[in-house]
Amino acid sequence: MRPKIVALLFGIAFGFVISWAQVSDPMVIRKMLLLQELDVFLLMGSAIAVAALGLWILKRVNALALVTRERVAWTLAKPARRHVVGSVVFGTGWALAGTCPGPMAAMIGQGRLGGLFVAVGVLAGAALQGMAARRRSPASVPLQDPSASCV
């Protein structure tokens, strides 16, 4: 139960940061995509830099996860067709919704109606992906744990 509580607390903190940075505002995203304001690019770039440094450190020291105390391990996958298709679907959804799904909960919490449309799109996409995965995989092979697919 402890990992779920920690995840909830980090999720709440992430929502506050997203709201504070105004990344849940479609006009901010629009200005970013039109290259009128670069704040969001700087925010994403700093997040990527911190994550890259953290992953480099974890890999070098063969560390244990802070919450679960499990060994941190991952495998690299070569880009495949499914990655390209997923990227196109993600980009199309982002263009139609005017926002990335990341701030979806913050948008709903702020009372923005667009957040509900994003949530419906994310849930529909997850359901379609699940149906496609079940159709591709034999009944005897269990589906991969989504939490294990993070790189």
C-alpha positions in Angstrom: 0.0 0.0 0.0 2.9 2.4 0.7 3.9 2.7 -3.0 0.3 3.8 -3.9 0.3 6.4 -1.2 3.7 7.8 -2.4 2.4 7.7 -6.0 -0.7 9.6 -4.9 1.3 12.3 -3.1 3.7 12.7 -6.1 0.7 12.9 -8.4 -0.9 15.6 -6.3 2.4 17.5 -6.2 2.8 17.1 -10.0 -0.7 18.5 -10.5 0.1 21.6 -8.4 3.3 22.1 -10.4 1.4 21.7 -13.7 -1.3 24.1 -12.5 1.3 26.6 -11.2 3.3 26.5 -14.5 0.0 27.0 -16.3 0.7 24.0 -18.6 -2.9 23.0 -18.2 -4.0 26.2 -20.1 -4.6 25.5 -23.8 -3.6 29.0 -24.7 -0.2 28.5 -23.1 0.2 25.3 -25.1 -1.0 27.0 -28.3 1.6 29.9 -27.8 4.3 27.3 -27.2 3.4 25.4 -30.4 3.4 28.6 -32.4 6.9 29.4 -30.9 5.5 32.6 -29.4 6.5 31.6 -25.8 9.3 29.1 -25.0 8.6 28.7 -21.2 7.0 25.3 -21.7 9.9 24.1 -23.8 12.3 25.2 -21.0 10.1 23.4 -18.4 10.2 20.2 -20.5 13.9 20.5 -21.2 14.7 20.9 -17.5 12.6 17.9 -16.7 14.4 15.8 -19.4 17.8 16.9 -18.1 16.9 16.1 -14.4 15.4 12.7 -15.5 18.5 11.9 -17.7 20.9 12.7 -14.9 18.8 10.7 -12.4 18.7 7.7 -14.7 22.4 7.9 -15.4 23.1 7.9 -11.7 20.7 5.0 -11.1 22.3 2.9 -13.8 25.9 3.7 -12.6 25.3 2.8 -8.9 22.9 -0.1 -9.6 20.5 1.4 -7.1 17.4 0.3 -5.3 14.1 2.0 -5.7 13.4 4.4 -2.8 9.9 3.3 -2.1 9.8 -0.5 -2.9 13.5 -1.2 -2.3 13.6 -3.3 -5.5 16.6 -3.3 -7.8 16.1 -0.7 -10.6 16.5 -2.4 -14.0 15.4 -1.8 -17.5 16.0 -3.0 -21.0 16.4 -0.9 -24.2 14.1 -1.6 -27.1 14.9 -0.7 -30.7 12.3 1.6 -32.3 9.5 -0.4 -34.0 6.5 0.3 -36.1 4.3 0.5 -32.9 6.4 3.3 -31.6 5.8 5.4 -34.8 2.1 4.6 -34.8 1.8 5.5 -31.1 3.6 8.8 -31.7 1.3 9.7 -34.6 -1.8 8.9 -32.5 -0.4 10.8 -29.5 0.4 13.8 -31.7 -3.0 13.7 -33.4 -4.7 13.6 -30.0 -2.6 16.4 -28.7 -3.5 18.5 -31.8 -7.2 17.8 -31.5 -7.4 18.4 -27.8 -5.0 21.3 -27.7 -3.1 19.8 -24.8 -0.9 16.9 -23.8 -2.7 14.3 -21.6 -0.2 15.1 -18.8 -2.2 17.9 -17.2 -5.5 16.1 -17.7 -6.3 15.7 -14.0 -5.1 19.3 -13.3 -7.5 20.6 -16.0 -10.4 18.6 -14.5 -9.5 19.9 -11.1 -9.5 23.5 -12.4 -13.0 22.9 -13.9 -11.8 23.1 -17.5 -14.2 21.2 -19.7 -11.4 20.3 -22.1 -9.9 18.1 -19.5 -12.9 15.8 -19.6 -12.5 15.4 -23.4 -8.9 14.6 -22.9 -9.8 12.0 -20.3 -12.4 10.4 -22.6 -9.7 10.3 -25.4 -7.1 8.7 -23.1 -9.6 6.1 -21.8 -10.8 5.3 -25.4 -7.2 5.0 -26.6 -6.3 2.7 -23.6 -9.4 0.5 -24.4 -8.5 0.3 -28.1 -4.9 -0.6 -27.2 -6.0 -3.3 -24.8 -8.3 -4.8 -27.4 -5.6 -4.8 -30.0 -3.1 -6.4 -27.6 -5.6 -9.1 -26.7 -6.2 -9.8 -30.4 -2.4 -10.0 -31.1 -1.4 -12.2 -28.2 -2.5 -15.8 -27.6 -4.8 -16.4 -24.7 -2.2 -18.4 -22.8 0.3 -15.5 -22.8 -0.5 -12.9 -20.1 -0.3 -9.2 -21.1 2.8 -7.3 -20.0 2.5 -5.3 -16.8 2.3 -1.6 -18.0 4.5 -0.5 -15.1 7.3 -2.7 -16.3 7.4 -1.1 -19.8 9.0 2.2 -18.6 12.4 2.9 -19.9 
